[in-house]
Amino acid sequence: MANLDNSTISPNGKLKDAMEKINFVPAGSTLFVIDDSSQKVVGTLTDGDIRRGLLKGITIEDEVHKVMKTSFRYLTKGNYYNDKINNFLSLKLKTIPLLDDDGKLLKIYDLTILKSVLPIDVVFMAGGKGERLYPMTQNTPKPLLPIGNKPILEHNLDRLLLNGVENFYISVNYLGHMIKDHFKDGSHKNARISYIDEDRPLGTIGAVSKIDDFRNETVLIMNSDLLTNIDFAGFYKEFITQNADVAIAAIPYKVSIPYAVMETKDNIVSELKEKPTYTYYSNAGMYLIKRKLLETIPRDTFYNATEFLDQAIERSDKVISYPMIEYWLDIGRPDDYLKAQEDIKHLNFL
């Protein structure tokens, strides 16, 4: 996220001051012009705009409003659609402003770094003991076990940062102080990280009931011991396109039958399938959920995600699956951990 002070200027500012600022805009050469009275964004200014103005006789002592563009592209809070971001990227835009409903500047995104801008909060469930990975987890919480050059949890956090996510919560219990010491408040990553302390186990989703300051209407909840390069933008797009209440990331699981299988009805054989393979989809431990549904989670009570999903289905909430084609590994056993160490050498996790 670009620095607002360094990337903005008044329409009454001098072009020579704008030229000095442009030299320090990290992502490119665009300044956003802020009206002095209304504080609304009223235009943009690039070095190209200034050059064209100079060719027409404008001087560097003239004011910004004489050469600024009043038509520009932007995002509005809560409406970051993937197609719009992809269009911005195809146009090779380097920065894009986020405006509130009144047209005031909230932040500036650096599209030379970001893959997308997703309006979601993220909750990592990181309170488990990782007993199946003992003794590796005797003195290190499972989310901090290194995979390649960084901890399991940090791989997912960094990928979400590349998708424009800024607001994170981490539920901690076992050796939680080590997780806090590692990630701190997230400011070194241009993120906001808050912690939910589980003084006793609250299941796989119960700790979410302790969060009352979500910033977005959609929340991604995911296990902290997953190694995956899921397309978060694609996952979110499907959630929005389907107008879902809950989306569950799903991984394919194939079952091969070593015998011929008979299709029957009333003991009448209609078909023989020789050694068929069936594909089922399993819960991948990642959920996109409308924030209002999280209010149904009982407060400070042991509560699993499966219970939440069952109740959502019983209420006839729209629960969809998102079949994954990307890499996914639940690091629950020593063999999984060894596999992850090998896989990380060959897979793209950015």
C-alpha positions as YAML, in Angstrom:
chain: A
units: angstrom
residues:
- id: 1
  name: MET
  ca: [0.00, 0.00, 0.00]
- id: 2
  name: ALA
  ca: [1.48, 3.34, -1.08]
- id: 3
  name: ASN
  ca: [2.05, 6.21, 1.33]
- id: 4
  name: LEU
  ca: [-0.82, 8.71, 1.11]
- id: 5
  name: ASP
  ca: [1.14, 11.85, 1.96]
- id: 6
  name: ASN
  ca: [3.81, 11.13, -0.62]
- id: 7
  name: SER
  ca: [1.26, 10.30, -3.31]
- id: 8
  name: THR
  ca: [-1.18, 13.22, -3.04]
- id: 9
  name: ILE
  ca: [-1.16, 16.90, -3.90]
- id: 10
  name: SER
  ca: [-3.55, 19.87, -3.89]
- id: 11
  name: PRO
  ca: [-5.02, 21.13, -7.17]
- id: 12
  name: ASN
  ca: [-3.59, 24.50, -6.16]
- id: 13
  name: GLY
  ca: [-0.09, 23.09, -5.67]
- id: 14
  name: LYS
  ca: [2.75, 24.10, -7.98]
- id: 15
  name: LEU
  ca: [3.82, 21.76, -10.78]
- id: 16
  name: LYS
  ca: [7.41, 22.02, -9.62]
- id: 17
  name: ASP
  ca: [6.35, 20.58, -6.25]
- id: 18
  name: ALA
  ca: [4.45, 17.84, -8.03]
- id: 19
  name: MET
  ca: [7.56, 16.95, -10.05]
- id: 20
  name: GLU
  ca: [9.56, 16.58, -6.86]
- id: 21
  name: LYS
  ca: [6.89, 14.33, -5.34]
- id: 22
  name: ILE
  ca: [6.64, 12.16, -8.44]
- id: 23
  name: ASN
  ca: [10.31, 11.27, -8.10]
- id: 24
  name: PHE
  ca: [9.53, 9.60, -4.79]
- id: 25
  name: VAL
  ca: [6.33, 7.73, -5.68]
- id: 26
  name: PRO
  ca: [7.54, 4.14, -5.23]
- id: 27
  name: ALA
  ca: [5.15, 2.39, -7.60]
- id: 28
  name: GLY
  ca: [5.30, 4.77, -10.52]
- id: 29
  name: SER
  ca: [4.51, 8.31, -11.51]
- id: 30
  name: THR
  ca: [0.90, 9.01, -10.46]
- id: 31
  name: LEU
  ca: [-0.16, 11.58, -7.89]
- id: 32
  name: PHE
  ca: [-3.76, 11.81, -6.69]
- id: 33
  name: VAL
  ca: [-5.16, 15.32, -6.48]
- id: 34
  name: ILE
  ca: [-7.11, 16.08, -3.28]
- id: 35
  name: ASP
  ca: [-9.47, 19.05, -3.10]
- id: 36
  name: ASP
  ca: [-8.49, 21.27, -0.17]
- id: 37
  name: SER
  ca: [-12.00, 21.90, 1.13]
- id: 38
  name: SER
  ca: [-13.94, 18.68, 0.43]
- id: 39
  name: GLN
  ca: [-10.92, 16.35, 0.75]
- id: 40
  name: LYS
  ca: [-12.26, 14.43, -2.24]
- id: 41
  name: VAL
  ca: [-10.07, 13.01, -4.98]
- id: 42
  name: VAL
  ca: [-10.68, 15.27, -7.97]
- id: 43
  name: GLY
  ca: [-8.03, 14.07, -10.39]
- id: 44
  name: THR
  ca: [-4.71, 12.44, -11.12]
- id: 45
  name: LEU
  ca: [-1.37, 13.79, -12.26]
- id: 46
  name: THR
  ca: [1.48, 11.98, -13.99]
- id: 47
  name: ASP
  ca: [4.86, 13.08, -15.28]
- id: 48
  name: GLY
  ca: [3.39, 12.65, -18.77]
- id: 49
  name: ASP
  ca: [0.61, 15.13, -17.94]
- id: 50
  name: ILE
  ca: [3.22, 17.64, -16.83]
- id: 51
  name: ARG
  ca: [5.35, 17.16, -19.95]
- id: 52
  name: ARG
  ca: [2.36, 17.65, -22.22]
- id: 53
  name: GLY
  ca: [1.48, 20.80, -20.28]
- id: 54
  name: LEU
  ca: [4.98, 22.19, -20.65]
- id: 55
  name: LEU
  ca: [4.83, 21.61, -24.41]
- id: 56
  name: LYS
  ca: [1.67, 23.73, -24.47]
- id: 57
  name: GLY
  ca: [3.31, 26.62, -22.64]
- id: 58
  name: ILE
  ca: [2.45, 25.78, -19.05]
- id: 59
  name: THR
  ca: [5.33, 26.48, -16.64]
- id: 60
  name: ILE
  ca: [6.43, 24.66, -13.53]
- id: 61
  name: GLU
  ca: [5.18, 27.63, -11.51]
- id: 62
  name: ASP
  ca: [1.62, 26.98, -12.72]
- id: 63
  name: GLU
  ca: [-0.89, 25.08, -10.64]
- id: 64
  name: VAL
  ca: [-1.69, 21.38, -10.78]
- id: 65
  name: HIS
  ca: [-5.34, 21.82, -11.79]
- id: 66
  name: LYS
  ca: [-4.26, 23.22, -15.17]
- id: 67
  name: VAL
  ca: [-2.88, 19.87, -16.37]
- id: 68
  name: MET
  ca: [-4.42, 17.21, -14.10]
- id: 69
  name: LYS
  ca: [-6.84, 14.59, -15.46]
- id: 70
  name: THR
  ca: [-10.30, 14.67, -13.94]
- id: 71
  name: SER
  ca: [-11.31, 11.26, -15.31]
- id: 72
  name: PHE
  ca: [-9.56, 8.38, -13.58]
- id: 73
  name: ARG
  ca: [-9.99, 4.79, -12.47]
- id: 74
  name: TYR
  ca: [-10.54, 3.85, -8.85]
- id: 75
  name: LEU
  ca: [-11.99, 1.30, -6.44]
- id: 76
  name: THR
  ca: [-14.74, 1.89, -3.91]
- id: 77
  name: LYS
  ca: [-14.77, 0.28, -0.50]
- id: 78
  name: GLY
  ca: [-16.35, -3.17, -0.49]
- id: 79
  name: ASN
  ca: [-16.63, -3.43, -4.28]
- id: 80
  name: TYR
  ca: [-13.34, -4.89, -5.43]
- id: 81
  name: TYR
  ca: [-14.29, -7.17, -8.27]
- id: 82
  name: ASN
  ca: [-11.64, -9.41, -9.76]
- id: 83
  name: ASP
  ca: [-12.52, -8.47, -13.33]
- id: 84
  name: LYS
  ca: [-11.98, -4.79, -12.58]
- id: 85
  name: ILE
  ca: [-8.59, -5.48, -11.00]
- id: 86
  name: ASN
  ca: [-7.59, -7.69, -13.93]
- id: 87
  name: ASN
  ca: [-8.56, -4.84, -16.27]
- id: 88
  name: PHE
  ca: [-6.39, -2.41, -14.30]
- id: 89
  name: LEU
  ca: [-3.49, -4.86, -14.50]
- id: 90
  name: SER
  ca: [-3.97, -5.35, -18.24]
- id: 91
  name: LEU
  ca: [-3.80, -1.57, -18.68]
- id: 92
  name: LYS
  ca: [-0.50, -1.67, -16.77]
- id: 93
  name: LEU
  ca: [-1.74, 0.78, -14.17]
- id: 94
  name: LYS
  ca: [0.78, 1.03, -11.37]
- id: 95
  name: THR
  ca: [-1.37, 2.50, -8.62]
- id: 96
  name: ILE
  ca: [-5.09, 2.54, -7.95]
- id: 97
  name: PRO
  ca: [-6.90, 4.58, -5.27]
- id: 98
  name: LEU
  ca: [-9.54, 3.24, -2.91]
- id: 99
  name: LEU
  ca: [-12.28, 5.79, -2.24]
- id: 100
  name: ASP
  ca: [-15.09, 5.89, 0.28]
- id: 101
  name: ASP
  ca: [-18.70, 6.63, -0.68]
- id: 102
  name: ASP
  ca: [-17.96, 10.37, -0.54]
- id: 103
  name: GLY
  ca: [-15.02, 10.15, -2.90]
- id: 104
  name: LYS
  ca: [-12.40, 10.60, -0.19]
- id: 105
  name: LEU
  ca: [-9.12, 8.72, -0.40]
- id: 106
  name: LEU
  ca: [-8.78, 5.74, 1.94]
- id: 107
  name: LYS
  ca: [-5.61, 4.17, 0.58]
- id: 108
  name: ILE
  ca: [-3.57, 3.63, -2.54]
- id: 109
  name: TYR
  ca: [-2.76, 0.16, -3.83]
- id: 110
  name: ASP
  ca: [0.48, -0.68, -5.59]
- id: 111
  name: LEU
  ca: [-0.47, -2.88, -8.56]
- id: 112
  name: THR
  ca: [3.17, -3.56, -9.38]
- id: 113
  name: ILE
  ca: [3.16, -5.83, -6.33]
- id: 114
  name: LEU
  ca: [-0.43, -6.97, -5.81]
- id: 115
  name: LYS
  ca: [-2.13, -9.80, -7.70]
- id: 116
  name: SER
  ca: [-5.60, -8.71, -6.59]
- id: 117
  name: VAL
  ca: [-7.41, -6.63, -3.98]
- id: 118
  name: LEU
  ca: [-9.83, -8.71, -1.92]
- id: 119
  name: PRO
  ca: [-12.23, -7.06, 0.58]
- id: 120
  name: ILE
  ca: [-11.96, -9.77, 3.21]
- id: 121
  name: ASP
  ca: [-10.75, -10.26, 6.74]
- id: 122
  name: VAL
  ca: [-8.81, -13.41, 7.56]
- id: 123
  name: VAL
  ca: [-8.84, -15.61, 10.65]
- id: 124
  name: PHE
  ca: [-6.11, -18.20, 11.07]
- id: 125
  name: MET
  ca: [-6.94, -20.96, 13.54]
- id: 126
  name: ALA
  ca: [-3.58, -21.60, 15.23]
- id: 127
  name: GLY
  ca: [-4.39, -22.80, 18.74]
- id: 128
  name: GLY
  ca: [-3.79, -26.54, 18.36]
- id: 129
  name: LYS
  ca: [-0.97, -28.51, 19.97]
- id: 130
  name: GLY
  ca: [0.11, -30.43, 16.88]
- id: 131
  name: GLU
  ca: [0.46, -33.59, 18.92]
- id: 132
  name: ARG
  ca: [0.88, -35.84, 15.88]
- id: 133
  name: LEU
  ca: [4.03, -33.91, 14.97]
- id: 134
  name: TYR
  ca: [5.63, -34.37, 18.38]
- id: 135
  name: PRO
  ca: [8.54, -33.98, 19.26]
- id: 136
  name: MET
  ca: [8.89, -31.23, 16.60]
- id: 137
  name: THR
  ca: [6.06, -29.34, 18.29]
- id: 138
  name: GLN
  ca: [7.36, -29.81, 21.82]
- id: 139
  name: ASN
  ca: [8.96, -26.37, 21.84]
- id: 140
  name: THR
  ca: [7.54, -24.86, 18.63]
- id: 141
  name: PRO
  ca: [3.87, -24.37, 17.76]
- id: 142
  name: LYS
  ca: [2.94, -26.15, 14.53]
- id: 143
  name: PRO
  ca: [2.17, -22.92, 12.59]
- id: 144
  name: LEU
  ca: [5.79, -21.83, 13.13]
- id: 145
  name: LEU
  ca: [7.40, -25.03, 11.87]
- id: 146
  name: PRO
  ca: [9.53, -23.96, 8.91]
- id: 147
  name: ILE
  ca: [8.68, -25.08, 5.39]
- id: 148
  name: GLY
  ca: [11.53, -24.03, 3.18]
- id: 149
  name: ASN
  ca: [12.63, -20.58, 4.30]
- id: 150
  name: LYS
  ca: [9.67, -19.58, 6.48]
- id: 151
  name: PRO
  ca: [6.96, -20.93, 8.80]
- id: 152
  name: ILE
  ca: [3.87, -22.73, 7.53]
- id: 153
  name: LEU
  ca: [1.55, -19.92, 8.57]
- id: 154
  name: GLU
  ca: [3.69, -17.21, 7.00]
- id: 155
  name: HIS
  ca: [3.40, -18.76, 3.54]
- id: 156
  name: ASN
  ca: [-0.38, -18.27, 3.60]
- id: 157
  name: LEU
  ca: [-0.24, -14.85, 5.22]
- id: 158
  name: ASP
  ca: [2.23, -13.58, 2.61]
- id: 159
  name: ARG
  ca: [0.12, -14.90, -0.28]
- id: 160
  name: LEU
  ca: [-2.94, -13.15, 1.12]
- id: 161
  name: LEU
  ca: [-0.97, -9.92, 1.42]
- id: 162
  name: LEU
  ca: [-0.24, -10.21, -2.32]
- id: 163
  name: ASN
  ca: [-4.02, -10.30, -2.80]
- id: 164
  name: GLY
  ca: [-4.47, -6.97, -1.05]
- id: 165
  name: VAL
  ca: [-5.65, -8.39, 2.29]
- id: 166
  name: GLU
  ca: [-4.58, -6.31, 5.27]
- id: 167
  name: ASN
  ca: [-6.66, -7.32, 8.29]
- id: 168
  name: PHE
  ca: [-5.73, -10.59, 10.03]
- id: 169
  name: TYR
  ca: [-6.65, -12.40, 13.23]
- id: 170
  name: ILE
  ca: [-4.75, -15.33, 14.64]
- id: 171
  name: SER
  ca: [-6.35, -17.58, 17.24]
- id: 172
  name: VAL
  ca: [-3.66, -18.81, 19.63]
- id: 173
  name: ASN
  ca: [-3.37, -21.12, 22.62]
- id: 174
  name: TYR
  ca: [-0.50, -23.62, 22.78]
- id: 175
  name: LEU
  ca: [2.80, -21.68, 22.76]
- id: 176
  name: GLY
  ca: [0.83, -18.72, 21.49]
- id: 177
  name: HIS
  ca: [3.40, -16.25, 22.79]
- id: 178
  name: MET
  ca: [5.86, -17.55, 20.20]
- id: 179
  name: ILE
  ca: [3.41, -16.84, 17.38]
- id: 180
  name: LYS
  ca: [2.85, -13.33, 18.76]
- id: 181
  name: ASP
  ca: [6.58, -12.73, 19.03]
- id: 182
  name: HIS
  ca: [7.11, -13.82, 15.44]
- id: 183
  name: PHE
  ca: [4.35, -11.84, 13.70]
- id: 184
  name: LYS
  ca: [3.87, -9.03, 16.23]
- id: 185
  name: ASP
  ca: [1.24, -6.51, 15.09]
- id: 186
  name: GLY
  ca: [1.99, -7.09, 11.41]
- id: 187
  name: SER
  ca: [3.12, -3.52, 10.74]
- id: 188
  name: HIS
  ca: [6.45, -4.74, 9.33]
- id: 189
  name: LYS
  ca: [4.40, -6.41, 6.59]
- id: 190
  name: ASN
  ca: [1.99, -3.49, 6.12]
- id: 191
  name: ALA
  ca: [-0.70, -5.60, 7.76]
- id: 192
  name: ARG
  ca: [-2.85, -5.44, 10.89]
- id: 193
  name: ILE
  ca: [-2.61, -8.58, 13.00]
- id: 194
  name: SER
  ca: [-4.74, -9.12, 16.10]
- id: 195
  name: TYR
  ca: [-4.73, -12.16, 18.37]
- id: 196
  name: ILE
  ca: [-7.55, -14.15, 19.92]
- id: 197
  name: ASP
  ca: [-6.38, -15.86, 23.08]
- id: 198
  name: GLU
  ca: [-8.01, -19.21, 23.76]
- id: 199
  name: ASP
  ca: [-7.57, -19.80, 27.48]
- id: 200
  name: ARG
  ca: [-9.10, -23.21, 26.77]
- id: 201
  name: PRO
  ca: [-9.70, -25.09, 23.50]
- id: 202
  name: LEU
  ca: [-12.67, -23.67, 21.57]
- id: 203
  name: GLY
  ca: [-12.76, -26.12, 18.65]
- id: 204
  name: THR
  ca: [-12.03, -25.35, 15.03]
- id: 205
  name: ILE
  ca: [-14.14, -22.18, 14.80]
- id: 206
  name: GLY
  ca: [-15.34, -21.29, 18.31]
- id: 207
  name: ALA
  ca: [-12.68, -18.62, 18.85]
- id: 208
  name: VAL
  ca: [-14.21, -16.53, 16.05]
- id: 209
  name: SER
  ca: [-17.04, -15.64, 18.45]
- id: 210
  name: LYS
  ca: [-14.54, -13.48, 20.35]
- id: 211
  name: ILE
  ca: [-13.97, -11.14, 17.39]
- id: 212
  name: ASP
  ca: [-16.25, -8.11, 17.22]
- id: 213
  name: ASP
  ca: [-14.30, -5.69, 15.04]
- id: 214
  name: PHE
  ca: [-14.25, -7.17, 11.55]
- id: 215
  name: ARG
  ca: [-13.70, -4.51, 8.90]
- id: 216
  name: ASN
  ca: [-15.20, -6.32, 5.89]
- id: 217
  name: GLU
  ca: [-18.43, -8.14, 5.12]
- id: 218
  name: THR
  ca: [-16.66, -11.36, 4.10]
- id: 219
  name: VAL
  ca: [-14.34, -13.38, 6.32]
- id: 220
  name: LEU
  ca: [-11.91, -16.10, 5.29]
- id: 221
  name: ILE
  ca: [-11.38, -18.66, 8.03]
- id: 222
  name: MET
  ca: [-8.64, -21.20, 7.49]
- id: 223
  name: ASN
  ca: [-6.55, -23.72, 9.36]
- id: 224
  name: SER
  ca: [-3.03, -22.53, 10.01]
- id: 225
  name: ASP
  ca: [-1.32, -25.83, 9.17]
- id: 226
  name: LEU
  ca: [-2.22, -25.88, 5.48]
- id: 227
  name: LEU
  ca: [0.32, -25.51, 2.72]
- id: 228
  name: THR
  ca: [-1.52, -24.40, -0.39]
- id: 229
  name: ASN
  ca: [-1.28, -22.17, -3.41]
- id: 230
  name: ILE
  ca: [-5.05, -21.86, -3.81]
- id: 231
  name: ASP
  ca: [-6.18, -19.02, -6.06]
- id: 232
  name: PHE
  ca: [-7.66, -16.81, -3.34]
- id: 233
  name: ALA
  ca: [-9.01, -14.37, -5.93]
- id: 234
  name: GLY
  ca: [-10.76, -17.17, -7.80]
- id: 235
  name: PHE
  ca: [-12.18, -18.53, -4.55]
- id: 236
  name: TYR
  ca: [-13.57, -15.11, -3.65]
- id: 237
  name: LYS
  ca: [-14.94, -14.51, -7.16]
- id: 238
  name: GLU
  ca: [-16.91, -17.77, -7.01]
- id: 239
  name: PHE
  ca: [-18.27, -16.79, -3.59]
- id: 240
  name: ILE
  ca: [-19.47, -13.43, -4.93]
- id: 241
  name: THR
  ca: [-20.70, -14.71, -8.29]
- id: 242
  name: GLN
  ca: [-22.82, -17.38, -6.61]
- id: 243
  name: ASN
  ca: [-24.07, -14.91, -3.98]
- id: 244
  name: ALA
  ca: [-23.17, -17.55, -1.43]
- id: 245
  name: ASP
  ca: [-23.43, -17.32, 2.33]
- id: 246
  name: VAL
  ca: [-20.61, -19.83, 2.78]
- id: 247
  name: ALA
  ca: [-18.05, -21.22, 0.34]
- id: 248
  name: ILE
  ca: [-16.01, -24.29, 1.27]
- id: 249
  name: ALA
  ca: [-12.73, -24.97, -0.51]
- id: 250
  name: ALA
  ca: [-12.80, -28.62, -1.53]
- id: 251
  name: ILE
  ca: [-10.06, -31.00, -2.59]
- id: 252
  name: PRO
  ca: [-10.62, -34.00, -4.89]
- id: 253
  name: TYR
  ca: [-10.17, -37.43, -3.36]
- id: 254
  name: LYS
  ca: [-10.16, -40.38, -5.74]
- id: 255
  name: VAL
  ca: [-11.24, -43.87, -4.73]
- id: 256
  name: SER
  ca: [-10.37, -46.75, -7.05]
- id: 257
  name: ILE
  ca: [-12.41, -49.96, -6.81]
- id: 258
  name: PRO
  ca: [-10.32, -53.03, -7.74]
- id: 259
  name: TYR
  ca: [-13.38, -54.99, -8.91]
- id: 260
  name: ALA
  ca: [-16.21, -54.60, -11.38]
- id: 261
  name: VAL
  ca: [-19.05, -52.60, -9.86]
- id: 262
  name: MET
  ca: [-22.66, -53.39, -10.65]
- id: 263
  name: GLU
  ca: [-25.29, -50.71, -11.09]
- id: 264
  name: THR
  ca: [-28.56, -52.21, -9.89]
- id: 265
  name: LYS
  ca: [-32.17, -51.31, -9.23]
- id: 266
  name: ASP
  ca: [-34.51, -53.77, -7.53]
- id: 267
  name: ASN
  ca: [-31.78, -56.40, -7.97]
- id: 268
  name: ILE
  ca: [-31.77, -55.89, -11.72]
- id: 269
  name: VAL
  ca: [-28.27, -55.25, -13.06]
- id: 270
  name: SER
  ca: [-28.31, -52.34, -15.49]
- id: 271
  name: GLU
  ca: [-24.58, -51.84, -15.99]
- id: 272
  name: LEU
  ca: [-21.17, -53.23, -15.11]
- id: 273
  name: LYS
  ca: [-18.30, -50.81, -14.52]
- id: 274
  name: GLU
  ca: [-14.90, -52.45, -14.61]
- id: 275
  name: LYS
  ca: [-12.60, -51.23, -11.80]
- id: 276
  name: PRO
  ca: [-14.06, -47.71, -11.71]
- id: 277
  name: THR
  ca: [-12.55, -44.68, -10.03]
- id: 278
  name: TYR
  ca: [-14.85, -42.30, -8.17]
- id: 279
  name: THR
  ca: [-13.94, -38.74, -7.25]
- id: 280
  name: TYR
  ca: [-15.23, -37.26, -4.02]
- id: 281
  name: TYR
  ca: [-14.57, -33.79, -2.63]
- id: 282
  name: SER
  ca: [-13.31, -33.26, 0.89]
- id: 283
  name: ASN
  ca: [-13.29, -30.21, 3.12]
- id: 284
  name: ALA
  ca: [-9.96, -28.37, 2.65]
- id: 285
  name: GLY
  ca: [-10.23, -26.34, 5.87]
- id: 286
  name: MET
  ca: [-10.78, -22.95, 4.19]
- id: 287
  name: TYR
  ca: [-14.10, -21.10, 4.30]
- id: 288
  name: LEU
  ca: [-15.40, -17.78, 2.97]
- id: 289
  name: ILE
  ca: [-18.31, -16.69, 5.15]
- id: 290
  name: LYS
  ca: [-20.60, -13.69, 5.25]
- id: 291
  name: ARG
  ca: [-19.82, -11.84, 8.45]
- id: 292
  name: LYS
  ca: [-23.42, -11.80, 9.67]
- id: 293
  name: LEU
  ca: [-23.47, -15.62, 9.82]
- id: 294
  name: LEU
  ca: [-20.56, -15.61, 12.27]
- id: 295
  name: GLU
  ca: [-22.92, -14.09, 14.85]
- id: 296
  name: THR
  ca: [-24.55, -17.53, 15.13]
- id: 297
  name: ILE
  ca: [-21.39, -19.02, 16.66]
- id: 298
  name: PRO
  ca: [-22.01, -19.53, 20.41]
- id: 299
  name: ARG
  ca: [-19.91, -17.20, 22.53]
- id: 300
  name: ASP
  ca: [-16.78, -18.62, 24.15]
- id: 301
  name: THR
  ca: [-17.92, -22.21, 23.61]
- id: 302
  name: PHE
  ca: [-16.19, -25.27, 22.13]
- id: 303
  name: TYR
  ca: [-17.57, -25.31, 18.60]
- id: 304
  name: ASN
  ca: [-16.32, -26.94, 15.42]
- id: 305
  name: ALA
  ca: [-16.58, -25.72, 11.85]
- id: 306
  name: THR
  ca: [-18.52, -28.88, 10.96]
- id: 307
  name: GLU
  ca: [-21.23, -27.88, 13.45]
- id: 308
  name: PHE
  ca: [-21.36, -24.39, 11.96]
- id: 309
  name: LEU
  ca: [-21.69, -25.78, 8.43]
- id: 310
  name: ASP
  ca: [-24.36, -28.30, 9.43]
- id: 311
  name: GLN
  ca: [-26.44, -25.57, 11.02]
- id: 312
  name: ALA
  ca: [-25.97, -23.27, 8.01]
- id: 313
  name: ILE
  ca: [-27.27, -26.03, 5.75]
- id: 314
  name: GLU
  ca: [-30.20, -26.71, 8.10]
- id: 315
  name: ARG
  ca: [-31.12, -23.00, 7.93]
- id: 316
  name: SER
  ca: [-31.06, -23.24, 4.12]
- id: 317
  name: ASP
  ca: [-28.20, -20.77, 3.89]
- id: 318
  name: LYS
  ca: [-26.51, -20.96, 0.52]
- id: 319
  name: VAL
  ca: [-23.46, -23.16, 1.10]
- id: 320
  name: ILE
  ca: [-21.35, -23.87, -1.98]
- id: 321
  name: SER
  ca: [-18.16, -25.80, -2.65]
- id: 322
  name: TYR
  ca: [-15.14, -24.50, -4.53]
- id: 323
  name: PRO
  ca: [-13.32, -27.47, -6.10]
- id: 324
  name: MET
  ca: [-9.59, -26.81, -5.97]
- id: 325
  name: ILE
  ca: [-7.18, -27.66, -8.75]
- id: 326
  name: GLU
  ca: [-4.19, -26.12, -6.96]
- id: 327
  name: TYR
  ca: [-1.74, -27.66, -4.52]
- id: 328
  name: TRP
  ca: [-2.98, -28.46, -1.02]
- id: 329
  name: LEU
  ca: [-1.44, -30.33, 1.88]
- id: 330
  name: ASP
  ca: [-2.65, -30.69, 5.46]
- id: 331
  name: ILE
  ca: [0.53, -30.96, 7.51]
- id: 332
  name: GLY
  ca: [-0.72, -33.21, 10.27]
- id: 333
  name: ARG
  ca: [1.85, -36.01, 10.42]
- id: 334
  name: PRO
  ca: [5.65, -36.29, 10.14]
- id: 335
  name: ASP
  ca: [5.32, -37.76, 6.64]
- id: 336
  name: ASP
  ca: [3.27, -34.74, 5.57]
- id: 337
  name: TYR
  ca: [5.91, -32.42, 6.95]
- id: 338
  name: LEU
  ca: [8.67, -34.19, 5.01]
- id: 339
  name: LYS
  ca: [6.56, -34.08, 1.85]
- id: 340
  name: ALA
  ca: [5.99, -30.34, 2.30]
- id: 341
  name: GLN
  ca: [9.73, -29.76, 2.62]
- id: 342
  name: GLU
  ca: [10.27, -31.47, -0.71]
- id: 343
  name: ASP
  ca: [7.26, -29.96, -2.50]
- id: 344
  name: ILE
  ca: [8.15, -26.39, -1.59]
- id: 345
  name: LYS
  ca: [11.28, -26.71, -3.73]
- id: 346
  name: HIS
  ca: [9.26, -27.23, -6.88]
- id: 347
  name: LEU
  ca: [5.96, -25.37, -6.46]
- id: 348
  name: ASN
  ca: [5.12, -21.70, -6.90]
- id: 349
  name: PHE
  ca: [3.60, -20.31, -3.71]
- id: 350
  name: LEU
  ca: [3.49, -16.64, -4.75]
...
